[in-house]
Amino acid sequence: MSKLLFSLFLHFVFVTSVAIAATENTKLLDTARTYFSPLPKPLLAQNQNTQARIALGKKLYFETALSINNSQSCNTCHRLGNGGAGVDNLKTSIGALGKLGTRNAPSTWNSSLHFAQFWDARAKTLVEQATLPIFNPAEMAMTSPEQVILRLEGKGYTKLFAQAFPASAENTKQITMENLAIALADFQRTLISQDRFEQYLKGDETALNTQEKSGLKLFIEKGCVACHNGPAMGGQLLMKMGIVEPYPNKVDLGRAEVTGNAGDKFFFKVPSMRNVLNTAPYFHDGAATTIEQAIIDTAKHQLGIRLTAQEIQDIKAFFSSLNNQAAFSFNTRQ
């Protein structure tokens, strides 16, 4: 009789433990959904002209003729075939003329979901952003719109622009910087990543393993979600680098370099966490070479806390669920 009672007790404990675990998992998912949402499909009009603009934008993205010495394209610094990272994994990128940039190259994946472009948010839209690197002396270093247009005409782009931007009373010249920017922006809007965390948010609780769920729980409870939220898990606001403890880099003034306001010193756009394990090095200056260091430094400077070694590994494990699994087939010569 005692053996039977003991067996029933063990069964009760097991069933209760499973029920508690299931409840905790569901609670975590519900909590996660209050901060994050699945990535949306590209916001594009489905018509022939749109598809022609996307095709043109894709070709332009890999076009080295957009740089002064035909050595670089957008893909040089924002490599789409680099594990779906959209970065070059350099601390700061090297321009066409060998000049070293001052900021780490951000990913172009999911950039359409950001409230503004560049670390200092100086461009409000992808269209506004698209042509700025082309004329930046430290990047592609072209000298004038006329130079760009002549290059593209010489490489047979006239027909492609005409297909993407049919002639009209208002649009008599197809190859223009405005049309180039629109095409590049339309292509970049198609760059929406896919990952296991997406499946989790959609209800598949098995998409994350136990350690990844522990990392997600920590990411929420430690306060990381105050800045890293929404579908892109970032990219929605500017935040001061060094809220609690001052950040060592005092040279880059961040948003203040755009506005001239002292109150904007050291404010930078919060980066997206999507595919974060593949986008090292980290921060606007590329100072953190590993994800572990980035986690430690963020906890220190932004939250004023110190994480244990296990907590760091659990958060890193959660980040692995954000690895980009989007299917793509791009020319990755750069």
Secondary structure, 3 states (H helix, E strand, C coil): CHHHHHHHHHHHHHHHHHHHHHHHHHHHHHHHHHHCCCCCCCCCCCCHHHHHHHHHHHHHHCCHHHCCCCCCCHHHHCCCCCCCCCCCCCCCCECCCCCECCCCCCCCCCHHHCCCECCCCCECCHHHHHCHHHHCCCCCCCCCHHHHHHHHHHCCCHHHHHHHCCCCCCCCCCCCHHHHHHHHHHHHCCCCCCCHHHHHHCCCHHHCCHHHHHHHHHHHHCCHHHCCCCCCCCCCCEEECCCCCCCCCCCCCECHHHHCCHHHCCEEECCCCCCHHHCCCECCCCCECCHHHHHHHHHHHHHCCCCCHHHHHHHHHHHHCCCCCCCCCCCCCC
